[in-house]
Amino acid sequence: MQTTKPINEVDRVVRPGGYWILSGPPINWKVYYRGWERTAEDLKHEQDTIEDLAKRLCWKKVIEKGDLAVWQKPINHGRSPNKHHPFGHKSG
């Protein structure tokens, strides 16, 4: 699964200070991976990719509990002191 494009779209449509709630694969993969008919390694890699990209976008993970994970987009999104956007675009 290519995780970058969906997160890029979430980043595009969520307003600064807004929230993104993810429920389902890969969240809580340790409990459900057999029922999802995917390997634990595949789901762990997918969640790690999401976590890494969210961090590079400066999104803050608010909570992960049960089947939900919630991230908040920074209020100053687009005015980051970082010169390079994680997708290769200049920010600011």
C-alpha positions in Angstrom: 0.0 0.0 0.0 1.3 3.5 -0.8 0.7 5.5 2.3 2.2 8.8 1.1 -0.6 9.9 -1.2 -3.5 9.5 1.3 -1.6 11.4 4.0 -0.7 14.1 1.5 -4.4 14.5 0.7 -5.2 14.6 4.5 -2.6 17.3 4.9 -4.0 19.2 2.0 -7.7 19.3 3.2 -7.3 19.6 7.0 -7.1 23.1 8.2 -4.2 24.2 10.5 -5.1 23.2 14.0 -7.5 20.5 12.7 -7.5 16.8 13.5 -7.1 13.6 11.6 -8.7 10.5 13.1 -7.6 7.1 11.8 -9.5 3.9 12.6 -8.7 0.5 11.2 -5.6 -0.9 9.5 -3.0 -0.4 10.6 -4.1 1.0 14.0 -4.2 -1.6 16.7 -2.6 -4.1 14.2 -1.2 -6.2 17.0 -4.7 -7.3 17.9 -6.3 -7.6 14.5 -3.6 -8.6 12.0 -4.7 -12.2 11.7 -8.3 -11.2 10.9 -7.1 -8.6 8.4 -5.2 -11.4 6.6 -2.0 -9.3 6.5 1.3 -10.0 8.2 2.3 -8.3 11.4 5.4 -7.0 9.6 3.4 -5.5 6.8 1.0 -3.7 9.2 3.9 -2.5 11.5 5.7 -1.1 8.5 2.5 0.7 7.3 2.0 2.2 10.8 5.7 3.2 11.1 5.4 4.9 7.6 2.4 6.9 8.7 4.0 7.9 12.0 7.2 9.0 10.2 5.4 11.0 7.6 3.1 12.7 10.2 6.2 13.6 12.2 7.9 15.1 9.1 4.7 17.1 8.5 5.0 18.3 12.1 1.6 16.8 13.0 1.3 15.9 16.7 -0.1 12.6 17.7 -2.7 13.4 20.3 -3.7 9.9 21.3 -3.7 6.3 20.2 -6.2 4.2 22.1 -7.9 1.0 21.1 -8.8 1.2 17.4 -8.3 5.0 17.0 -5.3 7.2 16.5 -5.7 11.0 16.4 -3.2 13.5 15.1 -3.4 17.3 15.1 -2.1 19.5 12.3 0.0 22.4 13.5 -1.6 25.8 13.7 1.3 27.4 12.0 1.3 24.9 9.2 3.0 26.3 6.1 5.1 28.7 8.1 7.5 26.1 9.5 11.1 27.1 9.9 12.0 23.9 7.9 13.1 24.8 4.4 12.0 21.6 2.8 8.6 20.0 2.8 8.6 16.2 3.3 7.2 15.8 -0.3 10.0 17.8 -1.8 8.1 21.1 -2.0 9.3 24.3 -0.5 7.2 25.5 2.5 6.6 29.0 3.8 
